[in-house]
Amino acid sequence: VYSPPVAAFTRSVVAFFHAYTQVNLYVSPAGLEVATSPHQDAHSVFIVQARGCKRWSVHPPARGNWTLRSLQRGKAGEVLSPSDGSLMQPPSIEATLTPGDVLYVPRAFFHATAT
């Protein structure tokens, strides 16, 4: 899928941060109690809500460590619970994004979604 406005935005992000940038598109049907289970990413993420609504929960890591790709939790079939205090703190952000909203999730912060 190619979108000229998204491509222009991505070029602006690259120019501003002087860093590799990629764009992912995620589509989730409405009414899911769990659209994405809690997990970490080894990179920081900007979420831009394009259509519909999505509920986000963002949890700092319990030990404050900055996770390397090989140590990410909640990937490759590993299902985590948001109440697992040994891995993640209580949510620092609980928000419902609507079209046009932007959310920043720092590297290693756990995040989960529902629709």
N, C-alpha and C positions, 0 to 999 in steps of 0.2 A: 504494500500500500504506500503510495507516494502522495504527500500533501505539501504543496508549496508553502503554506503558512508554517507548518511544522518544520520543514527544511530550513526556512529563514530563521525561525526561533533557534534551531539547533546550531546554525552557523553563528548566531549572536552569542550563544552560550560558549561555544568553542573560542571565539574571539575574546570574550571577557575573562574566562578562566584559563585559557591557554592549556587546555587539557583534552584528552580523548573524550568523546561524548558519543553515546548511542541512544537511540529512541526505541522503546518497546511499547506495543499497544496491547492492552489487556481488556477483554470483554467478559463481563460477568452478568448472568441473567439476574433479574430482580428477585428478591425474596429469599436469598441464601443467608442462613444464619452464619455460615462460615464460607466466605468466598475464597479467602486465602488464610491458611493456618499461620500462627506466629512463626516467623523465620527471620534470619539475619541476611544481609547482603554485605559483600566485601567492598562495596562502593557506596557512595552517597547517592541519594535518589531525590529528584524533584518529581512530584506527581502533579499532573495537570488534569483535572477532571473535565472531560470534553462533553459527555452526555450523561443523563441520569444522575443518580446519587450513589455514593459509596461511603459506608462508615469505616473509619480508620481508628485503630488503637496502636499507639507507639510507646514502646517500653525501653528505657535505657537498660543496657546489660548490667547484671548484678555486680560484676567485678570491675566494670569500667574498662575492660580490655577492648582494644581495637582489633577486631577479628580479621585474620587472614583468610583468603578464599578456602584453603584446605581445612580450616577450623570452624567454618560457618555451621550454625545449628538450625534445624528445621528444614533441611534440604534433603533431597534424595530419599523421600519417603518417611523421614523422621517426623513424627507428629508431636508437637509440643503443646503444653497447656499454658494459657496466659497467667495462671496462678502459680507457676513453677518459680518460686522465689530464689532458688539456687541458680537460675539462669538469668532471670529478668526482674527488674524492679516493677512496682505498680506503674500503670500507664502515666506518662507525662503529658500525653495528648490523647484525647478522645474527641473526634470530630466527624461530622458528616459533610463530605465535600459535595458541592453542587457545581453545575457547569461554570467554568471560569475560575474556580478556586484552585490554589496551588498549595501543596504541602511539601516540606523538606524533611527527609528522613536521613539523619547522619549514618555514616558507615557503622555497622555493628549493632545499631539499635534494632530491636525486634519490632516487627510490625505485622498486623493482621487486619483483614477486611471482612466486611459483611455488606450485603445489599438489602 
